[in-house]
Amino acid sequence: MVRIALECPFCLEKRTNFEIVGMSTVAEEAPTPQAVQTGAAQCLNTHCRRFIAFLVRPLSPRAWETMINTVRGDGSISSLVEVIETCPEQPRPNIPRYLPPDVHSLLLEAEEVRLAKCFRAACVAYRTALDVATKELCASGRAKRLKLIDRIDRLEKEHKITPALREWAHTVRTIANEPAHMPTVVPREDAEEVAEITRMIMKYLFELPAAVAKAKEAAAERKKDGSKAIPALPAPDTE
Ligand SMILES: [Zn+2]
């Protein structure tokens, strides 16, 4: 079996063995030592077994020769190549734009903990990010001191979030509440759901208003300065 160790974008195993099922080096006309090699491989984690495509570059002409012999025989090519890309890509933290610095760093931490497959800790971290985000939006110190459940309801009453978002926010709070106090095993699906909901809430609370404000600002600038105005479309050709 020819193998390569990669991070799996499906089961999130950090460095797991894949079986190489096809590679460009076995083509009739072998590429040069410097060429990027393409291949396909299957995750050997028994719970996963998903396929990915990859791009690798041999580390040296000598590594290239050893790699060709390995690919035509048996063994691992991991120490012989630099991995350039996989498809699908390795998952990275997914953070909405324009978050306040505190909320950004808490959400980044939650994303990194989830990608490290610590799902219980991730749920607690998303809840903390939501807690701090809702505090940022509360006008009064008294509202900041409310429990998260009451603060979410208050934000809806003040029309800062919609009723649907209020319900969603309560879902994060509910899913993440138990792991915060009990040694509960949290399935990956729950953590993914909490991550998705938290991201959507953050987009609505911070990213959308900031994006709208910036677009308005840019439109006002264009109106002020005629030279920067969007040029009118040319008159249609009448010939
Ligand atoms: Zn996998």
py3Dmol code that shows the C-alpha trace and the ligand (Angstrom):
import py3Dmol

protein = """\
ATOM      1  CA  MET A   1       0.000   0.000   0.000  1.00  0.00           C
ATOM      2  CA  VAL A   2       1.346   3.453  -0.922  1.00  0.00           C
ATOM      3  CA  ARG A   3       0.581   6.035   1.756  1.00  0.00           C
ATOM      4  CA  ILE A   4       0.780   9.734   2.550  1.00  0.00           C
ATOM      5  CA  ALA A   5       0.086  11.352   5.934  1.00  0.00           C
ATOM      6  CA  LEU A   6      -2.228  14.370   5.707  1.00  0.00           C
ATOM      7  CA  GLU A   7      -4.702  16.335   7.749  1.00  0.00           C
ATOM      8  CA  CYS A   8      -8.150  14.992   6.812  1.00  0.00           C
ATOM      9  CA  PRO A   9     -10.691  17.738   5.939  1.00  0.00           C
ATOM     10  CA  PHE A  10     -13.553  15.322   6.694  1.00  0.00           C
ATOM     11  CA  CYS A  11     -12.755  13.535   9.975  1.00  0.00           C
ATOM     12  CA  LEU A  12     -10.389  16.378  11.085  1.00  0.00           C
ATOM     13  CA  GLU A  13      -7.651  13.906  12.127  1.00  0.00           C
ATOM     14  CA  LYS A  14      -4.498  16.029  12.302  1.00  0.00           C
ATOM     15  CA  ARG A  15      -2.018  13.665  10.640  1.00  0.00           C
ATOM     16  CA  THR A  16      -3.653  10.506   9.438  1.00  0.00           C
ATOM     17  CA  ASN A  17      -2.590   7.996   6.818  1.00  0.00           C
ATOM     18  CA  PHE A  18      -4.217   8.071   3.392  1.00  0.00           C
ATOM     19  CA  GLU A  19      -3.868   5.302   0.818  1.00  0.00           C
ATOM     20  CA  ILE A  20      -2.734   6.793  -2.503  1.00  0.00           C
ATOM     21  CA  VAL A  21      -5.043   5.409  -5.197  1.00  0.00           C
ATOM     22  CA  GLY A  22      -3.539   7.287  -8.163  1.00  0.00           C
ATOM     23  CA  MET A  23      -0.674   9.654  -8.852  1.00  0.00           C
ATOM     24  CA  SER A  24       0.745  11.514 -11.856  1.00  0.00           C
ATOM     25  CA  THR A  25       4.230   9.984 -11.376  1.00  0.00           C
ATOM     26  CA  VAL A  26       2.980   6.602 -12.591  1.00  0.00           C
ATOM     27  CA  ALA A  27       2.077   8.170 -15.951  1.00  0.00           C
ATOM     28  CA  GLU A  28       3.931   6.900 -19.036  1.00  0.00           C
ATOM     29  CA  GLU A  29       6.015  10.097 -19.313  1.00  0.00           C
ATOM     30  CA  ALA A  30       7.206  10.761 -15.800  1.00  0.00           C
ATOM     31  CA  PRO A  31       7.355  14.514 -14.914  1.00  0.00           C
ATOM     32  CA  THR A  32      10.606  16.258 -14.012  1.00  0.00           C
ATOM     33  CA  PRO A  33      11.863  16.275 -10.392  1.00  0.00           C
ATOM     34  CA  GLN A  34      10.712  19.895  -9.913  1.00  0.00           C
ATOM     35  CA  ALA A  35       7.196  19.321 -11.202  1.00  0.00           C
ATOM     36  CA  VAL A  36       4.161  19.416  -8.993  1.00  0.00           C
ATOM     37  CA  GLN A  37       2.614  15.971  -8.727  1.00  0.00           C
ATOM     38  CA  THR A  38      -1.107  15.398  -8.497  1.00  0.00           C
ATOM     39  CA  GLY A  39      -2.783  12.471  -6.809  1.00  0.00           C
ATOM     40  CA  ALA A  40      -5.880  11.044  -5.185  1.00  0.00           C
ATOM     41  CA  ALA A  41      -6.021   9.301  -1.819  1.00  0.00           C
ATOM     42  CA  GLN A  42      -8.454   7.699   0.610  1.00  0.00           C
ATOM     43  CA  CYS A  43      -8.460   8.407   4.363  1.00  0.00           C
ATOM     44  CA  LEU A  44      -7.585   5.209   6.270  1.00  0.00           C
ATOM     45  CA  ASN A  45      -9.493   6.248   9.396  1.00  0.00           C
ATOM     46  CA  THR A  46     -12.129   3.455   9.512  1.00  0.00           C
ATOM     47  CA  HIS A  47     -14.866   5.912  10.501  1.00  0.00           C
ATOM     48  CA  CYS A  48     -14.050   8.184   7.539  1.00  0.00           C
ATOM     49  CA  ARG A  49     -12.713   6.497   4.346  1.00  0.00           C
ATOM     50  CA  ARG A  50     -13.357   9.666   2.288  1.00  0.00           C
ATOM     51  CA  PHE A  51     -11.358  10.617  -0.811  1.00  0.00           C
ATOM     52  CA  ILE A  52      -9.294  13.754  -1.437  1.00  0.00           C
ATOM     53  CA  ALA A  53      -7.116  15.098  -4.255  1.00  0.00           C
ATOM     54  CA  PHE A  54      -3.662  16.476  -3.450  1.00  0.00           C
ATOM     55  CA  LEU A  55      -0.771  18.433  -4.954  1.00  0.00           C
ATOM     56  CA  VAL A  56       2.763  17.700  -3.759  1.00  0.00           C
ATOM     57  CA  ARG A  57       6.283  18.711  -4.805  1.00  0.00           C
ATOM     58  CA  PRO A  58       9.296  16.406  -4.258  1.00  0.00           C
ATOM     59  CA  LEU A  59      11.808  17.887  -1.782  1.00  0.00           C
ATOM     60  CA  SER A  60      14.823  17.156  -4.032  1.00  0.00           C
ATOM     61  CA  PRO A  61      15.744  15.260  -7.233  1.00  0.00           C
ATOM     62  CA  ARG A  62      16.830  12.368  -5.017  1.00  0.00           C
ATOM     63  CA  ALA A  63      13.522  12.424  -3.104  1.00  0.00           C
ATOM     64  CA  TRP A  64      11.775  12.442  -6.494  1.00  0.00           C
ATOM     65  CA  GLU A  65      13.541   9.198  -7.510  1.00  0.00           C
ATOM     66  CA  THR A  66      12.727   7.538  -4.186  1.00  0.00           C
ATOM     67  CA  MET A  67       9.132   8.775  -4.495  1.00  0.00           C
ATOM     68  CA  ILE A  68       8.716   7.218  -7.950  1.00  0.00           C
ATOM     69  CA  ASN A  69      10.026   3.869  -6.677  1.00  0.00           C
ATOM     70  CA  THR A  70       7.747   4.094  -3.623  1.00  0.00           C
ATOM     71  CA  VAL A  71       4.663   4.968  -5.685  1.00  0.00           C
ATOM     72  CA  ARG A  72       5.367   2.015  -7.990  1.00  0.00           C
ATOM     73  CA  GLY A  73       5.888  -0.287  -5.025  1.00  0.00           C
ATOM     74  CA  ASP A  74       4.979   0.147  -1.368  1.00  0.00           C
ATOM     75  CA  GLY A  75       5.518   2.577   1.548  1.00  0.00           C
ATOM     76  CA  SER A  76       4.958   6.198   2.558  1.00  0.00           C
ATOM     77  CA  ILE A  77       5.980   9.263   0.511  1.00  0.00           C
ATOM     78  CA  SER A  78       5.368  11.710   3.383  1.00  0.00           C
ATOM     79  CA  SER A  79       9.055  12.400   4.122  1.00  0.00           C
ATOM     80  CA  LEU A  80       9.827  12.899   0.406  1.00  0.00           C
ATOM     81  CA  VAL A  81       7.372  15.641  -0.518  1.00  0.00           C
ATOM     82  CA  GLU A  82       6.037  19.042   0.460  1.00  0.00           C
ATOM     83  CA  VAL A  83       2.224  19.140   0.452  1.00  0.00           C
ATOM     84  CA  ILE A  84       1.082  22.208  -1.520  1.00  0.00           C
ATOM     85  CA  GLU A  85      -2.673  21.802  -1.497  1.00  0.00           C
ATOM     86  CA  THR A  86      -5.499  19.370  -0.890  1.00  0.00           C
ATOM     87  CA  CYS A  87      -9.019  19.428  -2.259  1.00  0.00           C
ATOM     88  CA  PRO A  88     -11.210  19.920  -0.316  1.00  0.00           C
ATOM     89  CA  GLU A  89      -8.925  22.319   1.564  1.00  0.00           C
ATOM     90  CA  GLN A  90      -8.026  21.826   5.203  1.00  0.00           C
ATOM     91  CA  PRO A  91     -10.651  23.519   7.347  1.00  0.00           C
ATOM     92  CA  ARG A  92      -9.576  26.867   8.794  1.00  0.00           C
ATOM     93  CA  PRO A  93     -11.270  29.099  11.390  1.00  0.00           C
ATOM     94  CA  ASN A  94     -14.258  30.842   9.799  1.00  0.00           C
ATOM     95  CA  ILE A  95     -14.761  34.243  11.437  1.00  0.00           C
ATOM     96  CA  PRO A  96     -17.190  36.973  10.304  1.00  0.00           C
ATOM     97  CA  ARG A  97     -15.674  40.402   9.552  1.00  0.00           C
ATOM     98  CA  TYR A  98     -15.882  43.605  11.642  1.00  0.00           C
ATOM     99  CA  LEU A  99     -16.147  41.904  15.050  1.00  0.00           C
ATOM    100  CA  PRO A 100     -15.098  43.855  18.161  1.00  0.00           C
ATOM    101  CA  PRO A 101     -11.550  42.683  19.143  1.00  0.00           C
ATOM    102  CA  ASP A 102     -12.713  40.770  22.258  1.00  0.00           C
ATOM    103  CA  VAL A 103     -15.438  38.929  20.359  1.00  0.00           C
ATOM    104  CA  HIS A 104     -13.040  38.174  17.478  1.00  0.00           C
ATOM    105  CA  SER A 105     -10.426  36.580  19.731  1.00  0.00           C
ATOM    106  CA  LEU A 106     -13.048  34.534  21.643  1.00  0.00           C
ATOM    107  CA  LEU A 107     -14.642  33.273  18.430  1.00  0.00           C
ATOM    108  CA  LEU A 108     -11.216  32.446  16.967  1.00  0.00           C
ATOM    109  CA  GLU A 109     -10.445  30.418  20.087  1.00  0.00           C
ATOM    110  CA  ALA A 110     -13.790  28.575  19.799  1.00  0.00           C
ATOM    111  CA  GLU A 111     -13.110  27.779  16.131  1.00  0.00           C
ATOM    112  CA  GLU A 112      -9.604  26.491  16.869  1.00  0.00           C
ATOM    113  CA  VAL A 113     -10.869  24.312  19.735  1.00  0.00           C
ATOM    114  CA  ARG A 114     -13.598  22.866  17.460  1.00  0.00           C
ATOM    115  CA  LEU A 115     -11.046  22.142  14.692  1.00  0.00           C
ATOM    116  CA  ALA A 116      -8.928  20.354  17.327  1.00  0.00           C
ATOM    117  CA  LYS A 117     -12.010  18.138  17.875  1.00  0.00           C
ATOM    118  CA  CYS A 118     -12.509  19.233  21.504  1.00  0.00           C
ATOM    119  CA  PHE A 119     -16.256  19.593  20.982  1.00  0.00           C
ATOM    120  CA  ARG A 120     -17.323  20.035  24.606  1.00  0.00           C
ATOM    121  CA  ALA A 121     -14.792  22.834  25.166  1.00  0.00           C
ATOM    122  CA  ALA A 122     -15.757  24.368  21.800  1.00  0.00           C
ATOM    123  CA  CYS A 123     -19.443  24.625  22.806  1.00  0.00           C
ATOM    124  CA  VAL A 124     -18.470  26.381  26.025  1.00  0.00           C
ATOM    125  CA  ALA A 125     -16.160  28.739  24.064  1.00  0.00           C
ATOM    126  CA  TYR A 126     -18.919  29.655  21.551  1.00  0.00           C
ATOM    127  CA  ARG A 127     -21.242  30.396  24.470  1.00  0.00           C
ATOM    128  CA  THR A 128     -18.598  32.712  25.980  1.00  0.00           C
ATOM    129  CA  ALA A 129     -18.212  34.507  22.630  1.00  0.00           C
ATOM    130  CA  LEU A 130     -22.002  34.966  22.457  1.00  0.00           C
ATOM    131  CA  ASP A 131     -22.057  36.192  26.056  1.00  0.00           C
ATOM    132  CA  VAL A 132     -19.395  38.855  25.389  1.00  0.00           C
ATOM    133  CA  ALA A 133     -20.988  39.812  22.023  1.00  0.00           C
ATOM    134  CA  THR A 134     -24.392  40.455  23.644  1.00  0.00           C
ATOM    135  CA  LYS A 135     -22.717  42.511  26.388  1.00  0.00           C
ATOM    136  CA  GLU A 136     -21.093  44.711  23.696  1.00  0.00           C
ATOM    137  CA  LEU A 137     -24.554  45.520  22.364  1.00  0.00           C
ATOM    138  CA  CYS A 138     -26.151  46.389  25.700  1.00  0.00           C
ATOM    139  CA  ALA A 139     -26.384  50.122  26.222  1.00  0.00           C
ATOM    140  CA  SER A 140     -26.651  50.148  30.002  1.00  0.00           C
ATOM    141  CA  GLY A 141     -24.408  48.640  32.668  1.00  0.00           C
ATOM    142  CA  ARG A 142     -27.492  47.081  34.238  1.00  0.00           C
ATOM    143  CA  ALA A 143     -28.305  45.166  31.055  1.00  0.00           C
ATOM    144  CA  LYS A 144     -24.685  43.961  30.885  1.00  0.00           C
ATOM    145  CA  ARG A 145     -25.110  42.391  34.327  1.00  0.00           C
ATOM    146  CA  LEU A 146     -28.185  40.401  33.267  1.00  0.00           C
ATOM    147  CA  LYS A 147     -27.930  36.642  32.816  1.00  0.00           C
ATOM    148  CA  LEU A 148     -27.297  35.624  29.211  1.00  0.00           C
ATOM    149  CA  ILE A 149     -30.859  34.282  28.847  1.00  0.00           C
ATOM    150  CA  ASP A 150     -32.355  37.618  29.952  1.00  0.00           C
ATOM    151  CA  ARG A 151     -29.851  39.672  27.968  1.00  0.00           C
ATOM    152  CA  ILE A 152     -30.823  37.862  24.748  1.00  0.00           C
ATOM    153  CA  ASP A 153     -34.518  38.574  25.432  1.00  0.00           C
ATOM    154  CA  ARG A 154     -33.706  42.227  26.213  1.00  0.00           C
ATOM    155  CA  LEU A 155     -31.865  42.621  22.882  1.00  0.00           C
ATOM    156  CA  GLU A 156     -34.916  41.343  21.036  1.00  0.00           C
ATOM    157  CA  LYS A 157     -37.181  43.770  22.912  1.00  0.00           C
ATOM    158  CA  GLU A 158     -34.805  46.607  21.933  1.00  0.00           C
ATOM    159  CA  HIS A 159     -35.053  45.428  18.276  1.00  0.00           C
ATOM    160  CA  LYS A 160     -31.331  44.752  18.102  1.00  0.00           C
ATOM    161  CA  ILE A 161     -31.983  41.156  17.120  1.00  0.00           C
ATOM    162  CA  THR A 162     -34.947  39.545  15.354  1.00  0.00           C
ATOM    163  CA  PRO A 163     -37.264  37.005  17.074  1.00  0.00           C
ATOM    164  CA  ALA A 164     -35.724  34.233  14.923  1.00  0.00           C
ATOM    165  CA  LEU A 165     -32.208  35.234  16.039  1.00  0.00           C
ATOM    166  CA  ARG A 166     -33.362  35.306  19.648  1.00  0.00           C
ATOM    167  CA  GLU A 167     -34.505  31.696  19.303  1.00  0.00           C
ATOM    168  CA  TRP A 168     -31.197  30.747  17.670  1.00  0.00           C
ATOM    169  CA  ALA A 169     -29.207  32.475  20.367  1.00  0.00           C
ATOM    170  CA  HIS A 170     -31.140  30.470  22.952  1.00  0.00           C
ATOM    171  CA  THR A 171     -30.185  27.282  21.067  1.00  0.00           C
ATOM    172  CA  VAL A 172     -26.480  28.082  21.539  1.00  0.00           C
ATOM    173  CA  ARG A 173     -27.100  28.847  25.179  1.00  0.00           C
ATOM    174  CA  THR A 174     -29.060  25.609  25.717  1.00  0.00           C
ATOM    175  CA  ILE A 175     -26.668  23.262  23.855  1.00  0.00           C
ATOM    176  CA  ALA A 176     -23.640  24.834  25.512  1.00  0.00           C
ATOM    177  CA  ASN A 177     -25.136  25.076  28.991  1.00  0.00           C
ATOM    178  CA  GLU A 178     -24.888  21.408  29.942  1.00  0.00           C
ATOM    179  CA  PRO A 179     -21.256  20.881  28.859  1.00  0.00           C
ATOM    180  CA  ALA A 180     -20.328  23.981  30.861  1.00  0.00           C
ATOM    181  CA  HIS A 181     -21.441  22.316  34.099  1.00  0.00           C
ATOM    182  CA  MET A 182     -21.412  18.533  33.461  1.00  0.00           C
ATOM    183  CA  PRO A 183     -18.847  16.023  32.102  1.00  0.00           C
ATOM    184  CA  THR A 184     -21.113  15.554  29.070  1.00  0.00           C
ATOM    185  CA  VAL A 185     -19.790  14.023  25.841  1.00  0.00           C
ATOM    186  CA  VAL A 186     -20.717  16.450  23.070  1.00  0.00           C
ATOM    187  CA  PRO A 187     -21.130  14.959  19.573  1.00  0.00           C
ATOM    188  CA  ARG A 188     -19.406  16.719  16.685  1.00  0.00           C
ATOM    189  CA  GLU A 189     -22.797  17.547  15.104  1.00  0.00           C
ATOM    190  CA  ASP A 190     -23.808  19.601  18.169  1.00  0.00           C
ATOM    191  CA  ALA A 191     -20.558  21.577  18.085  1.00  0.00           C
ATOM    192  CA  GLU A 192     -20.939  22.184  14.320  1.00  0.00           C
ATOM    193  CA  GLU A 193     -24.497  23.417  14.892  1.00  0.00           C
ATOM    194  CA  VAL A 194     -23.443  25.769  17.674  1.00  0.00           C
ATOM    195  CA  ALA A 195     -20.575  27.049  15.477  1.00  0.00           C
ATOM    196  CA  GLU A 196     -22.907  27.739  12.552  1.00  0.00           C
ATOM    197  CA  ILE A 197     -25.528  29.480  14.671  1.00  0.00           C
ATOM    198  CA  THR A 198     -22.931  31.595  16.507  1.00  0.00           C
ATOM    199  CA  ARG A 199     -21.345  32.682  13.196  1.00  0.00           C
ATOM    200  CA  MET A 200     -24.736  33.668  11.744  1.00  0.00           C
ATOM    201  CA  ILE A 201     -25.628  35.663  14.845  1.00  0.00           C
ATOM    202  CA  MET A 202     -22.263  37.486  14.737  1.00  0.00           C
ATOM    203  CA  LYS A 203     -22.762  38.274  11.051  1.00  0.00           C
ATOM    204  CA  TYR A 204     -26.142  39.805  11.786  1.00  0.00           C
ATOM    205  CA  LEU A 205     -24.999  41.712  14.865  1.00  0.00           C
ATOM    206  CA  PHE A 206     -21.674  43.084  13.587  1.00  0.00           C
ATOM    207  CA  GLU A 207     -20.741  42.213  10.003  1.00  0.00           C
ATOM    208  CA  LEU A 208     -23.934  43.328   8.222  1.00  0.00           C
ATOM    209  CA  PRO A 209     -24.353  46.707   9.992  1.00  0.00           C
ATOM    210  CA  ALA A 210     -20.643  47.537   9.429  1.00  0.00           C
ATOM    211  CA  ALA A 211     -20.812  46.478   5.759  1.00  0.00           C
ATOM    212  CA  VAL A 212     -23.933  48.631   5.217  1.00  0.00           C
ATOM    213  CA  ALA A 213     -22.295  51.623   6.952  1.00  0.00           C
ATOM    214  CA  LYS A 214     -19.167  51.270   4.771  1.00  0.00           C
ATOM    215  CA  ALA A 215     -21.236  50.994   1.576  1.00  0.00           C
ATOM    216  CA  LYS A 216     -23.195  54.137   2.554  1.00  0.00           C
ATOM    217  CA  GLU A 217     -19.951  55.985   3.295  1.00  0.00           C
ATOM    218  CA  ALA A 218     -18.498  54.991  -0.082  1.00  0.00           C
ATOM    219  CA  ALA A 219     -21.689  56.107  -1.882  1.00  0.00           C
ATOM    220  CA  ALA A 220     -21.609  59.490  -0.096  1.00  0.00           C
ATOM    221  CA  GLU A 221     -17.921  59.936  -1.046  1.00  0.00           C
ATOM    222  CA  ARG A 222     -18.713  59.252  -4.688  1.00  0.00           C
ATOM    223  CA  LYS A 223     -21.524  61.810  -4.654  1.00  0.00           C
ATOM    224  CA  LYS A 224     -19.226  64.422  -3.068  1.00  0.00           C
ATOM    225  CA  ASP A 225     -16.492  63.909  -5.643  1.00  0.00           C
ATOM    226  CA  GLY A 226     -17.973  63.857  -9.151  1.00  0.00           C
ATOM    227  CA  SER A 227     -14.707  62.581 -10.679  1.00  0.00           C
ATOM    228  CA  LYS A 228     -15.070  59.380  -8.674  1.00  0.00           C
ATOM    229  CA  ALA A 229     -18.676  58.884  -9.724  1.00  0.00           C
ATOM    230  CA  ILE A 230     -19.455  55.649 -11.515  1.00  0.00           C
ATOM    231  CA  PRO A 231     -19.246  56.533 -15.241  1.00  0.00           C
ATOM    232  CA  ALA A 232     -22.554  56.537 -17.093  1.00  0.00           C
ATOM    233  CA  LEU A 233     -23.109  53.708 -19.545  1.00  0.00           C
ATOM    234  CA  PRO A 234     -22.243  54.684 -23.162  1.00  0.00           C
ATOM    235  CA  ALA A 235     -25.187  55.503 -25.396  1.00  0.00           C
ATOM    236  CA  PRO A 236     -26.373  52.502 -27.377  1.00  0.00           C
ATOM    237  CA  ASP A 237     -24.900  52.190 -30.874  1.00  0.00           C
ATOM    238  CA  THR A 238     -27.521  53.478 -33.295  1.00  0.00           C
ATOM    239  CA  GLU A 239     -25.798  52.405 -36.509  1.00  0.00           C
TER     240      GLU A 239
END
"""
ligand_1 = """\
1
ZN
Zn -10.715 11.197 7.342
"""
view = py3Dmol.view(width=600, height=400)
view.addModel(protein, "pdb")
view.setStyle({"model": 0}, {"cartoon": {"style": "trace"}})
view.addModel(ligand_1, "xyz")
view.setStyle({"model": 1}, {"stick": {}})
view.zoomTo()
view.show()
